[in-house]
């Protein structure tokens, strides 16, 4: 059976959650492989509207099991709030339906504090983080100072580990930032309680996934954020802290890359970005404002208004290159229904020359001026269309243009937020 990875192809917020929710109906296991509660996936289905931050969007399936993989960082408080919210609304989020990798790292109180203090210290050069402790916890993971979910289950060993780490963190908090130290006993007791509640969910998920694949079950991998926020290939340093690309999917759940049979890149029909960093096609005019208001482009996690712009074909082609997408999913297509004219960026003008690559240097990227191809809009409501052949000619031409500039065939086109508001241009399973 196939392993399908759903990857954000732009700067995040592309609508991955609703794509996963759709494909989940044909999947047996859904795995979240990266990020933390800084990510927000909005899902609208027969149960209502949900904003998920840690739990895979597959939790709404009647038969699929959900897994929080080793590549995810977990704030236990946020996790339990999400479990409680789902339970209160009649969704089964029990240990029979949800498993958590014992290798996933845990967000501690000092990560949250340091995230805010470090951003404040950067002033106008702040990255624009969500203050969720994501950067600091991944820093500790790489520096080998992290605490993992499995560590919480051995109370004696955990206390010794925490004591050593907290001594170092309190020195930073008090000597560098001049704030109060954290209490060892308070942090220890809080996280022992978290560990006790988390214990029924904790599993060696790499074994679990291997057994599922051996049994011929279909596995769906759900990413967070987007390719252009990848710490290696995104607009560094204005990036996230874990890899949201297809290669990161393999690492973040423990499935070998040769097991992946499909990699779906999720693109909005236009572009958005939250926070700081270069954005070549950004519209700082009434068109950008109209897109924001019509699409309600405000962050699921932070509520911050998203920057809006035309579809960037140069960035899309780069995203296709580093991910190897087998298919493109275009979301928010209906938002463009009212636009008389559309633009697609096909190149950048840099220092008087036209280039067709995505510069790694943000100073150069910030100087790039988009070169546009203009297309007529369709000025027709697409919300009730379910067959590609029924789209207006201009709408089909727009899809064809996005396919050409990205080098990736479109397979699904979203024409509204509901699960059934989708056009299946080509079968994905």
C-alpha positions, 0 to 999 in steps of 0.5 A: 500500500502507498505512503503518501506525504502531504507537504506545504509547498509555500510559506505554510498555511496552504490548507494541508489539514483539509487535504489530509482530512480528505485523504484520511478516509482512504488511510489506515494511519495518519502521522504528524512528522514535524513542528509543534503547536506553532502550526495550525491546521484548520479542518471543516467536516461533518463534526464542525470546524476545528483548529488542530495544532498537534494532533494529526488531522486524521483524528476525525477518521472512523477507522484510521489511527493517528500518530504524533511522530518523533520529529514533533515537539510537544507542549504537554499542556497544549496537547491535553487541551487539544485532547480535551477539546476533541473529547468534549465535541464527541471525537475519540482521542483516546490511546486506542486512536492516538499514539505518541512517539517516545522519541518526541521532544518535550517543550519545557517552561524555559523554552517558552520564556527564552523564546519570548526573551530572545525575540524581544532582544532582537528588536526590529530584527526579530524572526517573528516566532509564535513564542511557543518555544519551538526554536529553543526546544529544537536548539536543545535537541540538536545540542543534546540537552533535550528532554523526550517524552519517554524520559518523563516516564522514569521519574527518578532519572527524569529528576536528575536530568532536569536538575542538570539542565535547569541549573544551566537554564536558570543561569541564562535566565538570571545572569543574561536576562535578569528574570526569576529562576524556575523552581526545580520542584515545581517544574518536576511535579508539573511534568511528572503529572504530564508524563503520567497522563501521557503514558497510555499514549506513548509507544515506540512508533517506528515499530508500530509504523513498520508493522502497519506497512508490513501488514499492507496498510496505507500510511499518510504523512502530515507536515506542518508549515511549508517548504519555504520555511525549511531551515536549509532551503527556506528564507533563512533565518526567517524559517521554522526550526524543523524540516517540513519538506519530503525528506523531513517526513522520512526523518520525522516519523522513522519511515525510510524514504523509499517507502514513500510512493506519493508526495503531494505539494499543497499550494494556495492559488495565490501566496501568503506569508506570516511574520518577517522575511522576503516575499517577492510577490507581496501585494501591499495595495488594495488587491492584497487587502481584498485577498486577505479579507475575502479569504480571512487570511489570519493565522490559525495559531496567532491570529496575525494577519497574513501578507498576501501576494500573487502566485510565485512560480519561481518559488513553486518550481524550487519547492518542486525541485527539493521535494519531488512532488508527484502531484500539486494540490491547489487550495483556495481557488474559489477566492480568485473567483471575483478577480477580473485579472490575475498575475503569476510570477514567472521570473525575478528581475535582479540587478537588471537581469531576469533570473529563474531560480530562488536565491538562497541569500535573503538580501538578494531575494529581497531585491528581486522584482517579480516578472509577471504573466497576466491572465484573465480571471473567470468571474464565475463562482466555482464553489459548486463545481466538482469536475475539472471539465466544468470549470470556465476556460480561464480557470482551466488556463490558470491551472495549466499556467500553475502546472507549467511554472511549477513543473508539477501536475495538478491532482486536486483543486479546492473550491471551498473549505468544506470536505466535499468542495474539491475537484479531483483532476487526477486520482491520487490513490 
